[in-house]
Amino acid sequence: MLRREFLKTLMASTIGYGCLGAGSMLLPSIAEAAVNKTLIVIFQRGGCDGLNTCIPYGDTHYAALRPNIAIAPPSVDNPASAIDLNGFFGLHPGLAAFKPIYDAGDLAIFPATHYANASHSHFDGQKNIESAATSKNLDGWLNRHLQTIAQTSQTPALAIGNGLPHALRGEIVVSAIQDAASHSLVSHQTFEQRLMSDLQAVYSQPTTTDVYRKKLHETGLSLLAVTQEIRALNMATYVPANGAVYPNSSLARQLKQVAQLIQTDVGLQIVTLDSYAWDTHSSQGGGQANGRQFLLHQKLSSAIAAFYTDLGPKMQDIVLLTCTEFGRTAKENGSGGTDHGNAATWFVMGGAIQGGIYGEWPGLAREQLIAGRYLDFTIDYRDIMGEILEKHLQNKQVTALLQGYEYTSPGFYS
C-alpha cells in the first residue's frame, strides 16, 4: 500500500519532462542563472474576459456591446463602477487591490495581448501560449529557459497546483506539487524518512545510456530534493512580513507558500500557479460584488496583493505575470456572459516594472473587430515573455527560446 502511495505521488509530481524525442529541444549554450531573480506565472485558465478586466470605458462602443454586463464609468457614488486609471481605462472593481500597486508604479497592464491566427480552443490556446509557439510538439517556454542556464539550485523551478503545466514541460525535470504545506511522499512520516534515504541511494546510482531510465532517476531525485527542502521549512510556522494578510483561497495559500520559499532563499527561480473558472459563458456579471467575474477578480487580486505586501523590498527581484489563453467576445451573449474570443488583458508586476498601460488600443467599432466579433491585439504575448526572459531572467538566447520570434520590447522593465 505504501509503495503504491509513493508511486502515485511520483507520477503526479514529476512526469513533466514529457516530450522526449517529439519536439523537445535541449538548447546548447549554458549560462549562469540570474542571481536572486524569481518569476511567478499565474495562468488564468478558461479565458479571462479582458474587456471587463481593464475596462475601455472611454471607447464609446464598449457599453453598447454589453448592455447588461458593461462596467459603468468611474464614479465615486457607484461602488460597482470602474476604478479609473488614466481617463480612458479603468480596473474592474473586483481588482481594487491592484490599484495601490498601480499607483506605486509597479503594475504594467496590457489590455490587448494575443497572437495572429489564434485558436479559440482552450487546449490549443493554452498550449500555444505556454510553448510560445503554435507547433503542437514543442516543449514549454519556461523549460527551454531552464535548458540554457547552469543549475545552481536543487529546485530552480516548481509548479504548485494540479500537475505540471505545459510551460514547464521539456528536457529539464521539474516537480509539481499540489500543496507545499501538506506535501509528502507517503502518509506515514517515519516510513517516509526511511524511504527517502533508500530512494536517494537508488536514484543516485550511475545510469545506463537508456534515456528513459536516466529520466526516471532525474525525476526521482527532483522529487526527493523538493520534499527535503519543503520538510525543512515547516510551512505551518510561517509568519508573513510587513503585516500582510492572505485571504482564505487556494491561490492565496499557494502564494503564501511561494513567499516562504523565496524568503528562505532556496534558489527558486520560476514558479507556476493556476487560477481556474474564467470560462464565463453565462452569468458573468458586471461590477456588482456578487457577480461571478467580480468574485474571480477579487480572489486573484487580493491574493496577489497580499504576496506583494509580504515580499516588500524583495519585489525588486521578483516579476509576477498573469496570462490567459484568450479573451472573450466583444459583445455579450444571450446568457449574460461572453464566448471565446481573441485579445485579453495581461498583467506584469514587480519592483523593477515601469507601471502603466501598454499597447495601442485597437478599438471596438465593428470594422475594428476581427470578424466583427473579436478584439484585435496590439501586443504580441511573446514581446512580454521576451522582455521578462532577457531583462529579468537575463537570458541572452531569447530569439531561440521564442522559436525564432524577434521580440519587440514594450519597455516595461527598468
Sine and cosine of phi, psi and omega as CSV:
sin_phi,cos_phi,sin_psi,cos_psi,sin_omega,cos_omega
0.00,0.00,-0.69,0.72,0.00,-1.00
-0.92,0.40,-0.63,0.78,0.04,-1.00
-0.88,0.48,-0.71,0.71,0.02,-1.00
-0.88,0.47,-0.63,0.78,0.01,-1.00
-0.88,0.48,-0.70,0.72,-0.01,-1.00
-0.91,0.40,-0.71,0.71,-0.02,-1.00
-0.88,0.48,-0.59,0.80,0.06,-1.00
-0.89,0.45,-0.67,0.74,0.04,-1.00
-0.90,0.44,-0.69,0.72,-0.01,-1.00
-0.87,0.50,-0.73,0.69,-0.03,-1.00
-0.92,0.39,-0.61,0.79,-0.02,-1.00
-0.95,0.30,-0.45,0.90,-0.17,-0.99
-1.00,-0.07,-0.53,0.85,-0.23,-0.97
-0.66,-0.75,0.43,0.90,-0.01,-1.00
-0.98,0.18,0.04,1.00,-0.21,-0.98
-0.97,0.24,0.04,1.00,0.10,-0.99
-0.91,0.41,-0.56,0.83,0.40,-0.91
0.88,0.47,-0.89,0.45,-0.37,-0.93
-0.99,-0.13,0.48,0.88,-0.11,-0.99
-0.81,0.58,0.83,-0.56,0.09,-1.00
0.96,0.29,0.13,0.99,-0.05,-1.00
-0.67,-0.74,0.86,0.51,0.11,-0.99
0.98,-0.20,-0.13,0.99,0.07,-1.00
-0.95,0.31,0.45,-0.89,-0.09,-1.00
-0.60,-0.80,0.92,-0.39,0.04,-1.00
-1.00,0.07,0.95,-0.31,-0.05,-1.00
-0.95,0.31,0.62,-0.78,-0.23,-0.97
-0.97,0.24,-0.61,0.79,-0.15,-0.99
-0.99,0.10,0.75,-0.66,-0.01,-1.00
-0.93,-0.36,0.80,-0.60,0.01,-1.00
-0.84,-0.54,0.25,-0.97,0.08,-1.00
-0.93,0.36,0.61,-0.80,0.06,-1.00
-0.95,0.31,0.45,-0.89,0.09,-1.00
-0.88,0.47,0.79,-0.61,-0.09,-1.00
-0.96,0.28,0.79,-0.61,0.10,-1.00
0.86,0.50,0.45,0.89,0.07,-1.00
-0.96,-0.28,0.69,-0.72,-0.02,-1.00
-0.77,-0.64,0.67,-0.74,0.11,-0.99
-0.90,-0.45,0.78,-0.62,0.06,-1.00
-0.90,-0.44,0.83,-0.56,-0.01,-1.00
-0.90,-0.43,0.85,-0.52,0.07,-1.00
-0.94,-0.34,0.89,-0.47,-0.01,-1.00
-0.99,-0.14,0.86,-0.52,0.04,-1.00
-1.00,0.05,1.00,-0.06,-0.14,-0.99
-0.99,0.15,0.72,-0.69,-0.03,-1.00
0.85,-0.52,-0.34,0.94,0.00,-1.00
1.00,-0.07,1.00,-0.05,-0.05,-1.00
-0.98,0.18,0.72,-0.69,0.02,-1.00
-0.94,0.33,0.98,-0.21,-0.04,-1.00
-0.94,0.35,-0.50,0.87,-0.03,-1.00
-0.92,0.39,-0.41,0.91,0.11,-0.99
-0.95,-0.30,0.42,0.91,0.11,-0.99
-0.92,-0.38,-0.89,0.45,0.21,-0.98
-0.96,-0.29,0.98,-0.21,-0.25,-0.97
-1.00,0.06,0.86,-0.51,0.03,-1.00
-1.00,0.09,0.90,0.44,-0.10,-0.99
-0.91,0.42,-0.32,0.95,0.03,-1.00
-0.98,0.22,-0.19,0.98,0.08,-1.00
-0.99,0.10,0.88,-0.47,-0.12,-0.99
-0.90,0.43,-0.30,0.95,-0.02,-1.00
-0.99,0.10,-0.28,0.96,-0.12,-0.99
-0.86,0.51,-0.83,0.56,-0.07,-1.00
-0.90,0.43,-0.57,0.82,-0.02,-1.00
-0.92,0.38,-0.55,0.84,0.00,-1.00
-0.96,0.28,-0.34,0.94,-0.11,-0.99
-0.71,-0.70,0.94,0.35,-0.09,-1.00
-0.89,0.45,-0.41,0.91,-0.05,-1.00
-0.95,-0.30,-0.38,0.93,-0.08,-1.00
-0.86,-0.51,0.04,1.00,0.04,-1.00
-0.89,0.46,0.61,-0.80,0.09,-1.00
-1.00,0.09,0.75,-0.66,-0.05,-1.00
-0.91,0.41,0.47,-0.88,0.08,-1.00
-0.85,0.53,0.40,-0.92,-0.05,-1.00
-0.80,0.60,0.71,-0.71,0.04,-1.00
-0.44,-0.90,0.78,-0.63,0.00,-1.00
-0.92,0.39,-0.31,0.95,-0.03,-1.00
-1.00,-0.07,-0.05,1.00,-0.06,-1.00
-0.80,-0.60,0.98,-0.21,-0.02,-1.00
-0.92,0.39,-0.25,0.97,0.02,-1.00
-1.00,-0.03,0.11,0.99,-0.03,-1.00
-1.00,0.01,0.21,-0.98,-0.01,-1.00
-0.92,0.40,0.48,-0.88,0.08,-1.00
-1.00,-0.06,0.91,-0.41,-0.16,-0.99
-0.90,0.45,0.65,-0.76,0.06,-1.00
-0.92,-0.39,-0.76,0.66,-0.08,-1.00
-0.53,-0.85,0.30,0.95,-0.02,-1.00
1.00,0.00,-0.14,0.99,0.06,-1.00
-0.79,-0.62,-0.68,0.73,0.02,-1.00
-0.97,-0.26,0.50,-0.87,0.11,-0.99
-0.62,-0.79,0.40,-0.92,0.07,-1.00
-1.00,0.08,0.55,-0.83,0.17,-0.99
-0.83,0.56,0.66,-0.75,-0.02,-1.00
-0.85,0.52,-0.40,0.92,0.07,-1.00
-0.93,0.36,-0.25,0.97,0.01,-1.00
-0.99,-0.16,0.42,0.91,-0.06,-1.00
-0.84,0.55,-0.52,0.85,-0.02,-1.00
-0.92,0.40,-0.29,0.96,0.03,-1.00
-0.99,0.16,-0.37,0.93,-0.14,-0.99
-0.88,0.48,-0.71,0.70,0.04,-1.00
-0.88,0.48,-0.54,0.84,0.02,-1.00
-0.94,0.34,-0.64,0.77,0.09,-1.00
-0.89,0.45,-0.71,0.71,0.00,-1.00
-0.90,0.45,-0.48,0.87,0.03,-1.00
-0.98,0.21,-0.11,0.99,0.02,-1.00
0.99,0.11,0.30,0.95,-0.08,-1.00
-0.95,-0.31,0.17,0.99,-0.05,-1.00
-0.79,-0.62,0.89,-0.46,0.11,-0.99
-0.98,-0.19,0.69,-0.72,-0.07,-1.00
-0.85,-0.52,0.72,-0.69,-0.03,-1.00
-0.84,-0.55,1.00,-0.02,-0.18,-0.98
-0.98,0.18,-0.10,0.99,-0.01,-1.00
-0.65,-0.76,0.94,0.33,-0.10,-1.00
-0.93,-0.36,0.76,-0.65,0.09,-1.00
-0.05,-1.00,-0.52,-0.85,-0.04,-1.00
-0.46,-0.89,0.29,-0.96,-0.08,-1.00
-0.95,0.31,0.52,-0.85,0.06,-1.00
0.78,0.62,0.73,0.68,-0.12,-0.99
-0.96,0.28,0.43,-0.90,0.06,-1.00
-1.00,0.06,0.53,-0.85,0.11,-0.99
-0.98,-0.21,0.19,0.98,0.05,-1.00
-1.00,-0.01,0.71,-0.70,0.05,-1.00
-0.85,0.53,-0.75,0.66,-0.09,-1.00
-0.89,0.47,-0.79,0.61,-0.02,-1.00
-0.92,0.38,-0.63,0.78,0.00,-1.00
-0.88,0.47,-0.71,0.70,0.01,-1.00
-0.91,0.42,-0.67,0.74,-0.02,-1.00
-0.92,0.39,-0.64,0.77,0.03,-1.00
-0.88,0.48,-0.74,0.68,0.01,-1.00
-0.90,0.44,-0.72,0.69,-0.13,-0.99
-0.97,0.23,-0.32,0.95,0.10,-0.99
-1.00,-0.09,-0.16,0.99,-0.07,-1.00
0.84,0.55,0.61,0.79,0.01,-1.00
-0.22,-0.98,0.25,-0.97,0.01,-1.00
-0.98,-0.20,0.03,1.00,0.07,-1.00
-0.95,0.32,0.64,-0.77,-0.10,-0.99
-0.97,0.26,-0.36,0.93,-0.18,-0.98
-0.95,-0.32,0.16,0.99,-0.05,-1.00
-0.99,0.13,0.46,-0.89,0.06,-1.00
-0.98,0.20,-0.05,-1.00,-0.12,-0.99
-0.99,0.12,0.45,-0.89,-0.05,-1.00
-0.90,0.43,-0.55,0.84,0.00,-1.00
-0.97,0.23,-0.55,0.83,0.08,-1.00
-0.93,0.38,-0.61,0.79,0.04,-1.00
-0.90,0.44,-0.58,0.81,0.10,-1.00
-0.88,0.47,-0.71,0.70,-0.01,-1.00
-0.88,0.47,-0.51,0.86,0.01,-1.00
-0.91,0.40,-0.35,0.94,-0.11,-0.99
-0.98,-0.22,0.04,1.00,-0.04,-1.00
-0.88,-0.48,0.50,-0.87,0.09,-1.00
-0.94,0.33,0.74,-0.68,-0.05,-1.00
-0.99,0.13,0.94,-0.33,-0.01,-1.00
-0.97,-0.26,0.06,1.00,-0.02,-1.00
-0.67,-0.74,0.51,-0.86,0.09,-1.00
-0.92,0.38,-0.45,0.89,-0.05,-1.00
-0.75,-0.66,0.97,0.25,0.01,-1.00
-0.96,0.29,-0.38,0.93,-0.03,-1.00
-0.56,-0.83,0.47,-0.88,-0.03,-1.00
-0.43,-0.90,0.66,-0.75,0.15,-0.99
-0.96,-0.28,0.78,-0.63,0.06,-1.00
-0.91,-0.42,0.87,-0.49,-0.03,-1.00
0.56,-0.83,-0.46,-0.89,-0.10,-1.00
-1.00,-0.02,0.97,0.26,0.05,-1.00
1.00,-0.06,0.04,-1.00,-0.07,-1.00
-1.00,-0.01,0.84,-0.54,0.01,-1.00
-0.95,0.32,0.34,-0.94,-0.04,-1.00
-0.87,0.49,-0.50,0.86,-0.02,-1.00
-0.84,0.54,-0.46,0.89,-0.04,-1.00
-0.96,-0.29,0.15,0.99,0.01,-1.00
-1.00,0.03,0.65,-0.76,0.00,-1.00
0.38,-0.92,-0.37,-0.93,-0.10,-0.99
-0.91,0.41,-0.55,0.83,-0.02,-1.00
-0.99,0.10,0.80,-0.60,0.00,-1.00
-0.95,0.31,0.78,-0.63,0.04,-1.00
-0.78,-0.63,0.69,-0.72,0.00,-1.00
-1.00,0.02,0.51,-0.86,0.09,-1.00
-0.82,-0.57,0.74,-0.67,0.04,-1.00
-0.78,-0.63,0.49,-0.87,-0.02,-1.00
-0.98,0.21,-0.65,0.76,-0.08,-1.00
-0.42,-0.91,0.86,-0.51,-0.06,-1.00
-0.91,0.41,-0.54,0.84,-0.06,-1.00
-0.94,0.35,-0.47,0.88,-0.05,-1.00
-0.91,-0.41,0.17,0.99,-0.08,-1.00
-0.93,0.37,0.75,-0.66,0.08,-1.00
-0.37,-0.93,0.35,-0.94,0.02,-1.00
-0.98,0.19,-0.65,0.76,0.05,-1.00
-0.62,-0.78,0.22,-0.98,-0.09,-1.00
-0.98,0.22,-0.30,0.95,-0.04,-1.00
-0.99,-0.10,0.93,-0.37,-0.13,-0.99
-0.89,0.45,-0.68,0.73,-0.02,-1.00
-0.89,0.45,-0.70,0.72,0.02,-1.00
-0.91,0.41,-0.58,0.81,-0.01,-1.00
-0.88,0.48,-0.67,0.74,0.00,-1.00
-0.89,0.46,-0.69,0.73,0.02,-1.00
-0.93,0.37,-0.64,0.77,0.01,-1.00
-0.89,0.46,-0.69,0.73,-0.01,-1.00
-0.88,0.47,-0.65,0.76,0.02,-1.00
-0.90,0.43,-0.70,0.71,0.00,-1.00
-0.91,0.41,-0.67,0.74,-0.04,-1.00
-0.93,0.36,-0.57,0.82,0.05,-1.00
-0.85,0.52,-0.67,0.74,0.02,-1.00
-0.92,0.40,-0.65,0.76,-0.02,-1.00
-0.92,0.40,-0.77,0.63,-0.09,-1.00
-0.96,0.26,-0.23,0.97,0.04,-1.00
-1.00,0.04,-0.09,1.00,0.02,-1.00
-0.92,0.39,0.52,-0.86,0.06,-1.00
-0.85,0.53,0.63,-0.78,0.00,-1.00
-0.97,-0.26,0.33,-0.94,0.07,-1.00
-0.99,0.14,-0.14,-0.99,0.04,-1.00
-0.98,0.21,-0.07,1.00,0.01,-1.00
-0.89,0.45,0.90,-0.43,-0.12,-0.99
-0.91,0.42,-0.55,0.83,-0.05,-1.00
-0.97,0.26,-0.59,0.81,0.08,-1.00
-0.91,0.41,-0.65,0.76,0.03,-1.00
-0.86,0.51,-0.69,0.73,0.00,-1.00
-0.93,0.37,-0.57,0.82,0.05,-1.00
-0.89,0.47,-0.67,0.74,0.04,-1.00
-0.90,0.44,-0.70,0.71,0.01,-1.00
-0.89,0.46,-0.63,0.77,0.02,-1.00
-0.89,0.45,-0.74,0.68,0.02,-1.00
-0.88,0.48,-0.70,0.71,0.00,-1.00
-0.91,0.42,-0.60,0.80,0.02,-1.00
-0.90,0.44,-0.73,0.68,0.00,-1.00
-0.89,0.45,-0.65,0.76,0.01,-1.00
-0.90,0.43,-0.65,0.76,0.01,-1.00
-0.89,0.46,-0.71,0.71,0.03,-1.00
-0.88,0.47,-0.72,0.70,-0.03,-1.00
-0.88,0.48,-0.69,0.72,0.00,-1.00
-0.89,0.45,-0.68,0.73,-0.02,-1.00
-0.91,0.41,-0.67,0.74,-0.02,-1.00
-0.92,0.38,-0.67,0.74,0.01,-1.00
-0.88,0.48,-0.58,0.82,-0.03,-1.00
-0.95,0.32,-0.33,0.94,-0.09,-1.00
-1.00,0.09,-0.45,0.89,-0.07,-1.00
0.82,0.57,0.94,0.34,-0.14,-0.99
-0.83,0.56,-0.48,0.88,-0.08,-1.00
-0.92,0.38,-0.33,0.95,-0.07,-1.00
-1.00,-0.07,0.01,1.00,-0.10,-0.99
-0.92,0.38,0.74,-0.68,0.07,-1.00
-0.91,-0.40,0.91,-0.42,0.00,-1.00
-0.85,0.52,0.50,-0.86,-0.02,-1.00
-1.00,-0.02,0.24,-0.97,0.14,-0.99
0.86,0.50,0.42,0.91,0.03,-1.00
0.96,0.29,0.28,0.96,-0.02,-1.00
-0.91,0.42,0.67,-0.74,0.04,-1.00
-0.83,-0.56,0.91,-0.41,0.00,-1.00
-0.99,0.10,0.72,-0.69,0.05,-1.00
-0.95,0.32,0.15,-0.99,-0.03,-1.00
-1.00,-0.02,0.99,0.10,0.07,-1.00
-0.54,-0.84,0.33,-0.94,-0.01,-1.00
-0.88,0.48,-0.72,0.69,0.00,-1.00
-0.89,0.46,-0.64,0.77,0.01,-1.00
-0.90,0.44,-0.68,0.74,0.03,-1.00
-0.89,0.46,-0.65,0.76,0.00,-1.00
-0.92,0.39,-0.67,0.74,0.02,-1.00
-0.92,0.40,-0.55,0.83,0.08,-1.00
-0.89,0.46,-0.65,0.76,0.04,-1.00
-0.92,0.40,-0.64,0.77,0.06,-1.00
-0.88,0.47,-0.66,0.75,0.03,-1.00
-0.86,0.52,-0.68,0.73,0.01,-1.00
-0.91,0.42,-0.67,0.75,0.02,-1.00
-0.88,0.48,-0.63,0.78,0.02,-1.00
-0.95,0.31,-0.69,0.72,-0.03,-1.00
-0.88,0.47,-0.53,0.85,-0.03,-1.00
-1.00,-0.02,0.05,1.00,0.18,-0.98
0.84,0.55,0.85,0.53,0.03,-1.00
-1.00,0.04,0.04,1.00,0.02,-1.00
1.00,0.05,0.36,0.93,-0.02,-1.00
-0.97,0.26,0.83,-0.56,-0.02,-1.00
-0.96,-0.28,-0.54,0.84,-0.05,-1.00
-0.71,-0.71,0.73,-0.69,0.09,-1.00
-0.73,-0.68,0.69,-0.72,0.11,-0.99
-0.89,-0.46,0.61,-0.79,0.03,-1.00
-0.70,-0.72,0.33,-0.94,0.01,-1.00
-0.82,-0.57,0.58,-0.82,0.14,-0.99
-0.82,-0.57,0.73,-0.68,-0.18,-0.98
-0.91,-0.42,0.12,-0.99,0.17,-0.98
0.98,0.22,0.47,0.88,-0.01,-1.00
-1.00,0.03,0.11,0.99,-0.04,-1.00
-1.00,0.07,0.98,0.22,-0.21,-0.98
-1.00,-0.03,0.94,0.33,0.03,-1.00
-0.95,0.30,-0.39,0.92,-0.04,-1.00
-0.57,-0.82,0.40,-0.92,0.09,-1.00
0.75,0.67,0.69,0.72,-0.02,-1.00
-0.93,0.37,-0.60,0.80,-0.03,-1.00
0.99,0.14,0.27,-0.96,0.05,-1.00
-0.97,-0.23,-0.87,-0.49,-0.01,-1.00
-0.99,-0.14,0.10,1.00,-0.03,-1.00
-0.93,0.38,0.57,-0.82,-0.10,-1.00
-0.91,0.41,-0.33,0.95,0.03,-1.00
-0.99,-0.17,0.14,0.99,-0.01,-1.00
-0.95,0.31,0.48,-0.88,-0.06,-1.00
-0.88,0.48,-0.75,0.67,-0.03,-1.00
-0.96,0.29,-0.52,0.85,0.08,-1.00
-0.83,0.55,-0.74,0.68,-0.04,-1.00
-0.91,0.42,-0.62,0.78,0.05,-1.00
-0.89,0.45,-0.73,0.69,0.01,-1.00
-0.89,0.45,-0.63,0.77,-0.02,-1.00
-0.90,0.43,-0.69,0.73,0.04,-1.00
-0.88,0.48,-0.70,0.72,-0.02,-1.00
-0.89,0.45,-0.80,0.61,-0.13,-0.99
-0.95,0.33,-0.60,0.80,-0.02,-1.00
-0.93,0.36,-0.59,0.81,0.05,-1.00
-0.92,0.40,-0.71,0.70,-0.02,-1.00
-0.92,0.39,-0.64,0.77,0.01,-1.00
-0.90,0.44,-0.62,0.78,0.06,-1.00
-0.89,0.45,-0.68,0.73,0.05,-1.00
-0.88,0.48,-0.71,0.70,0.02,-1.00
-0.85,0.52,-0.69,0.72,0.03,-1.00
-0.92,0.40,-0.70,0.72,-0.03,-1.00
-0.85,0.53,-0.72,0.70,-0.06,-1.00
-0.97,0.22,-0.42,0.91,0.10,-1.00
0.78,0.62,-0.81,-0.59,-0.03,-1.00
-0.87,0.50,-0.39,0.92,0.01,-1.00
-0.93,0.37,-0.24,0.97,0.06,-1.00
-0.89,0.45,-0.26,0.97,0.07,-1.00
-0.88,0.48,-0.47,0.88,-0.02,-1.00
-0.96,-0.29,0.23,0.97,-0.05,-1.00
-0.83,-0.56,0.67,-0.74,0.20,-0.98
-0.86,-0.51,0.75,-0.67,0.08,-1.00
-0.90,-0.44,0.84,-0.54,-0.03,-1.00
-0.91,-0.42,0.74,-0.67,0.17,-0.99
-0.94,-0.35,0.66,-0.75,-0.02,-1.00
-0.55,-0.84,0.19,-0.98,-0.02,-1.00
-0.44,-0.90,0.33,-0.94,-0.13,-0.99
-0.97,0.25,-0.44,0.90,0.09,-1.00
-0.16,-0.99,0.24,-0.97,0.11,-0.99
-1.00,0.00,-0.42,-0.91,-0.07,-1.00
-0.82,-0.57,0.17,-0.99,0.03,-1.00
-0.87,0.49,0.55,-0.84,-0.02,-1.00
-0.91,0.42,-0.62,0.79,0.00,-1.00
-1.00,-0.09,0.65,-0.76,0.06,-1.00
-0.93,0.38,0.40,-0.92,0.03,-1.00
-0.99,-0.10,-0.10,-1.00,-0.06,-1.00
-0.98,0.21,-0.06,1.00,-0.02,-1.00
-0.95,-0.30,0.30,0.95,0.00,-1.00
0.95,0.32,0.45,0.90,0.01,-1.00
-0.67,-0.74,-0.34,-0.94,0.01,-1.00
-0.65,-0.76,0.45,-0.89,-0.05,-1.00
-0.97,-0.25,0.05,-1.00,-0.05,-1.00
-0.84,0.54,0.73,-0.68,-0.09,-1.00
-0.78,-0.63,-0.67,-0.75,-0.13,-0.99
-0.76,-0.65,-0.97,-0.24,-0.09,-1.00
-0.90,0.43,0.50,-0.86,-0.05,-1.00
-0.67,-0.74,0.10,-0.99,0.05,-1.00
-0.99,-0.11,0.80,-0.61,0.12,-0.99
-0.91,-0.41,0.49,-0.87,0.06,-1.00
-0.86,-0.52,0.58,-0.81,0.17,-0.99
-0.76,-0.65,0.79,-0.62,-0.09,-1.00
-0.79,-0.62,0.57,-0.82,0.09,-1.00
0.27,-0.96,0.28,-0.96,-0.03,-1.00
-0.93,0.37,-0.40,0.92,0.01,-1.00
-0.99,-0.10,0.11,0.99,-0.03,-1.00
-1.00,0.08,0.68,-0.73,0.14,-0.99
-1.00,0.01,0.98,-0.21,-0.11,-0.99
-0.91,0.41,0.33,-0.94,0.02,-1.00
0.59,-0.81,-0.15,-0.99,0.00,-1.00
-0.93,-0.37,0.78,-0.62,-0.15,-0.99
-0.89,-0.45,0.61,-0.79,0.05,-1.00
0.99,-0.10,0.59,-0.81,0.08,-1.00
-0.93,0.37,0.49,-0.87,0.06,-1.00
-1.00,0.10,0.83,-0.56,-0.07,-1.00
-0.97,0.25,-0.35,0.94,0.03,-1.00
1.00,-0.06,0.41,-0.91,-0.08,-1.00
-0.90,-0.45,0.13,0.99,0.12,-0.99
-0.90,0.44,0.49,-0.87,-0.09,-1.00
-0.81,0.58,-0.66,0.75,-0.03,-1.00
-0.95,0.30,-0.24,0.97,0.04,-1.00
-1.00,-0.01,-0.31,0.95,0.00,-1.00
-0.99,0.13,0.51,-0.86,0.10,-0.99
-0.96,0.29,0.81,-0.58,-0.03,-1.00
0.82,0.58,0.43,0.90,0.01,-1.00
0.94,0.35,0.14,0.99,-0.11,-0.99
-0.77,-0.64,-0.52,0.86,-0.24,-0.97
-0.91,-0.42,0.69,-0.72,0.07,-1.00
-0.90,0.44,0.77,-0.64,0.05,-1.00
-0.97,0.25,0.26,-0.97,0.02,-1.00
-0.94,-0.33,0.51,-0.86,0.09,-1.00
-0.83,-0.56,-0.14,0.99,0.14,-0.99
-0.85,-0.53,0.86,-0.50,0.12,-0.99
-0.97,0.25,0.74,-0.67,-0.08,-1.00
-0.85,0.53,-0.45,0.89,0.01,-1.00
-0.95,0.32,-0.34,0.94,0.11,-0.99
-0.92,0.38,-0.61,0.79,0.06,-1.00
-0.93,0.37,-0.74,0.67,0.02,-1.00
-0.86,0.50,-0.69,0.73,-0.04,-1.00
-0.87,0.49,-0.68,0.73,0.00,-1.00
-0.92,0.39,-0.61,0.79,0.04,-1.00
-0.91,0.41,-0.70,0.71,-0.01,-1.00
-0.88,0.47,-0.73,0.68,-0.11,-0.99
-0.98,0.19,-0.70,0.72,-0.14,-0.99
-1.00,-0.04,-0.57,0.82,0.00,-1.00
-1.00,-0.01,-0.80,0.60,-0.02,-1.00
-1.00,0.08,-0.09,1.00,0.13,-0.99
0.85,0.52,0.65,0.76,0.05,-1.00
-1.00,-0.10,0.79,-0.62,-0.07,-1.00
-1.00,-0.10,0.11,0.99,-0.02,-1.00
-0.94,-0.34,0.61,0.80,-0.17,-0.99
-0.87,0.49,-0.67,0.74,-0.02,-1.00
-0.87,0.49,-0.67,0.74,0.05,-1.00
-0.92,0.40,-0.65,0.76,-0.01,-1.00
-0.90,0.44,-0.52,0.85,-0.01,-1.00
-0.99,-0.13,0.40,0.92,0.13,-0.99
0.86,0.52,0.68,0.73,0.06,-1.00
1.00,0.01,-0.07,1.00,0.02,-1.00
-0.97,0.26,0.83,-0.56,0.05,-1.00
-1.00,0.04,0.98,-0.22,-0.11,-0.99
-0.97,0.24,0.49,-0.87,0.11,-0.99
-0.96,-0.28,0.83,-0.55,-0.07,-1.00
-0.94,0.34,0.85,-0.52,0.10,-0.99
-0.93,0.36,-0.35,0.94,0.06,-1.00
1.00,0.06,0.51,0.86,-0.05,-1.00
-1.00,-0.08,-0.14,0.99,-0.06,-1.00
-0.95,-0.32,0.82,-0.58,-0.06,-1.00
-0.99,0.11,0.00,0.00,0.00,0.00
